[in-house]
Amino acid sequence: MSVAFYRNRLNKDTKKLGKFSKKIKEDLQENEVDIDVIFEDKKEKCLEKLKKNDTLIIIAHGDDDHIYHKYDFKNQKYPHHQTLFSQDNVSELAGKKVIAISCRTARNLGVIACENVGCKVYLGFYNQIHFDRKDGKYSSKEYVVFLRECYRDTFSGVIEKAILEKWTFNKLKIILGHALNKVAMIKAQHIKRNNKVSYKNNGIEQALLAVSNVADNIMVLGNSQEIIA
């Protein structure tokens, strides 16, 4: 069985978040566990490489019905997105085990993948993976960094251990949710102890709620007892 990370290259924020996949690859190689990190400009090359692997860990923008190779933020009225997976090619997930670190794909795309085309298991998020907005407005740099570090540190540590120890998807869901809340709380307490003004002015309490919302809305579709490997 083989594991591959798809690390989005064409959107700056997900590209930065996905850097943890490189560290996991290096760490696992020391334990004689080989994984692939797919980091390509061309969507077709990515899809071809993904076909060769059994467990796909995807770090990219998403919505109810899509995982994006490139999300077009500039043209909201007439966007020119590049779609990695949608209902048009969801059949390519047949027989796969998927971890989708993407917004909202557990609402519909993951359901279709498991119920209609034979994806073995799909771990995804029902809601947004909050990054840069607070009360519907763009937030401070500190707020963004806090959230990014919470996700990066949690995903990096938990997913690496899940691959190495061959966890079930159900175990990953439970531990990932607990770890997100724990990491966020530790980071928030550190900021509060060292700089109460920064804690208050940058909305760290609300950032904690954002992480909690993400942690509470992780879903596993399909066979939750499948092994991550």
C-alpha positions in Angstrom: 0.0 0.0 0.0 1.3 3.5 -0.8 0.6 7.0 0.6 0.9 10.3 -1.3 0.5 13.9 -0.2 -0.9 16.3 -2.8 0.5 19.6 -1.8 -1.2 22.5 -3.5 1.4 24.7 -5.4 -0.7 27.4 -7.0 -2.3 29.1 -4.0 0.0 30.8 -1.6 -1.8 30.0 1.6 -2.3 26.3 1.0 1.2 26.0 -0.4 2.6 27.4 2.8 0.3 25.2 5.0 1.2 22.1 3.0 4.9 22.5 3.7 4.5 20.2 6.6 4.2 17.3 4.1 7.9 17.7 3.2 8.9 17.3 6.9 6.7 14.2 7.2 8.3 12.6 4.2 11.8 13.3 5.6 10.9 12.0 9.0 9.3 8.8 7.7 12.2 8.1 5.4 14.3 7.8 8.5 11.9 5.0 9.6 12.1 3.3 6.2 8.6 4.4 5.3 8.4 5.9 1.8 5.7 8.3 0.8 5.3 10.5 -2.2 4.8 14.3 -2.1 3.1 15.6 -5.3 3.9 19.2 -5.8 3.4 20.1 -9.5 2.1 23.1 -11.5 0.3 20.9 -14.0 -2.9 19.4 -12.8 -2.7 16.5 -15.2 0.7 15.4 -13.8 -0.7 15.5 -10.3 -3.7 13.4 -11.2 -1.5 10.8 -12.9 0.7 10.5 -9.9 -2.3 10.3 -7.5 -3.6 7.3 -9.5 -0.6 5.3 -8.5 -1.2 5.6 -4.7 -3.7 4.0 -2.4 -4.0 6.7 0.4 -4.3 10.3 -0.8 -3.6 13.1 1.7 -4.8 16.3 0.0 -4.0 19.9 1.1 -5.9 22.3 -1.1 -8.8 24.7 -1.2 -12.3 23.1 -1.5 -16.0 23.6 -1.2 -19.0 21.3 -1.1 -18.4 19.9 -4.6 -14.8 20.5 -5.5 -11.2 20.2 -4.5 -9.2 22.8 -6.3 -5.8 22.6 -8.0 -6.0 26.4 -8.2 -8.7 28.5 -6.5 -9.2 31.9 -8.3 -9.6 34.5 -5.6 -9.2 37.4 -8.0 -12.3 36.9 -10.2 -15.1 36.1 -7.9 -17.8 37.0 -10.4 -16.4 34.9 -13.3 -13.7 32.7 -11.6 -11.3 30.6 -13.5 -10.7 27.8 -11.1 -8.7 24.7 -11.8 -10.5 21.7 -10.3 -8.5 18.7 -9.1 -11.6 16.6 -8.1 -15.3 17.3 -8.7 -18.3 15.2 -9.6 -17.0 15.0 -13.2 -14.0 12.9 -12.2 -14.8 11.7 -8.7 -14.7 8.2 -10.1 -10.9 8.5 -9.9 -11.3 8.1 -6.1 -12.7 4.6 -6.5 -10.8 2.2 -4.3 -8.8 5.1 -2.7 -8.5 6.2 1.0 -8.7 10.0 1.2 -7.8 12.6 3.8 -8.9 15.9 2.4 -7.6 18.9 4.3 -10.0 21.2 2.3 -13.0 23.2 3.3 -16.4 21.6 3.3 -15.8 18.7 1.0 -17.3 16.2 3.5 -20.7 17.9 2.7 -21.1 16.4 -0.7 -18.0 15.4 -2.7 -16.9 12.9 0.0 -20.4 11.5 0.2 -20.6 10.9 -3.6 -17.1 9.4 -3.6 -18.0 6.8 -1.0 -21.6 6.1 -1.8 -21.6 6.3 -5.6 -18.1 5.4 -6.9 -16.5 3.1 -4.3 -14.0 5.3 -2.5 -13.1 3.2 0.5 -13.0 5.9 3.1 -13.0 9.7 3.1 -11.9 11.9 6.0 -12.9 15.5 5.4 -14.2 18.7 7.0 -17.9 19.7 7.0 -17.2 23.4 7.6 -14.6 25.9 6.6 -11.1 25.5 7.8 -10.9 29.0 9.2 -7.8 31.1 8.3 -8.0 34.8 7.7 -11.5 36.0 8.6 -13.0 37.1 11.8 -16.6 38.4 11.9 -16.6 38.3 8.1 -13.7 40.7 7.8 -10.0 40.2 7.1 -8.1 39.8 10.4 -4.6 40.8 11.7 -1.5 39.0 10.7 -1.2 37.6 14.2 -4.6 36.0 13.9 -3.8 34.4 10.6 -0.4 33.2 11.9 -2.0 31.7 15.0 -4.5 29.7 13.0 -2.0 28.5 10.4 0.5 27.4 13.1 -2.3 25.5 15.0 -3.3 23.6 11.8 0.3 23.0 10.6 1.6 21.7 14.0 -1.4 19.5 14.5 -1.7 18.0 11.1 2.1 17.5 10.9 2.4 15.6 14.2 -0.9 13.6 14.1 -0.8 12.5 10.5 2.9 11.5 10.7 2.1 9.3 13.7 -1.0 7.9 12.0 1.0 6.8 9.0 3.8 5.3 11.1 1.6 3.5 13.5 -1.1 2.5 10.9 -4.1 4.0 12.7 -7.6 3.5 11.5 -9.4 6.5 10.0 -11.7 6.6 13.0 -8.8 6.9 15.4 -7.3 9.6 13.3 -10.6 11.6 13.4 -10.8 11.4 17.2 -7.2 12.2 17.9 -7.0 15.0 15.3 -10.0 16.7 16.9 -8.6 16.5 20.4 -5.1 17.6 19.2 -6.4 20.7 17.3 -8.1 21.9 20.5 -5.1 21.1 22.7 -2.5 22.7 20.4 -4.7 25.9 20.0 -5.2 26.2 23.8 -1.5 25.8 24.5 -0.5 28.5 22.0 -3.3 30.8 23.2 -2.2 30.5 26.8 1.4 31.2 25.8 0.3 34.4 24.0 -1.9 35.5 27.0 0.9 35.0 29.5 3.5 36.9 27.5 1.4 39.6 25.8 -2.2 40.2 27.1 -2.6 43.2 24.8 -1.8 41.1 21.7 -4.1 38.4 22.9 -7.0 40.8 23.3 -6.4 43.0 20.2 -5.8 40.1 17.8 -8.9 38.2 18.8 -7.2 35.0 19.9 -10.3 34.0 21.9 -12.2 34.0 18.7 -9.4 32.1 16.9 -9.8 29.4 19.6 -13.5 29.1 18.7 -12.6 28.9 15.0 -10.2 26.0 15.7 -12.8 24.3 17.9 -15.4 24.6 15.1 -13.0 22.9 12.7 -12.1 20.2 15.2 -15.8 19.4 16.0 -16.7 19.0 12.3 -14.3 16.4 11.1 -16.2 13.6 9.3 -15.3 10.1 8.2 -17.4 8.7 5.4 -17.2 5.1 4.2 -15.4 2.4 6.2 -13.9 4.2 9.3 -11.9 1.0 10.1 -9.7 1.3 7.1 -6.0 1.7 7.9 -4.0 4.7 6.9 -1.3 3.1 4.8 
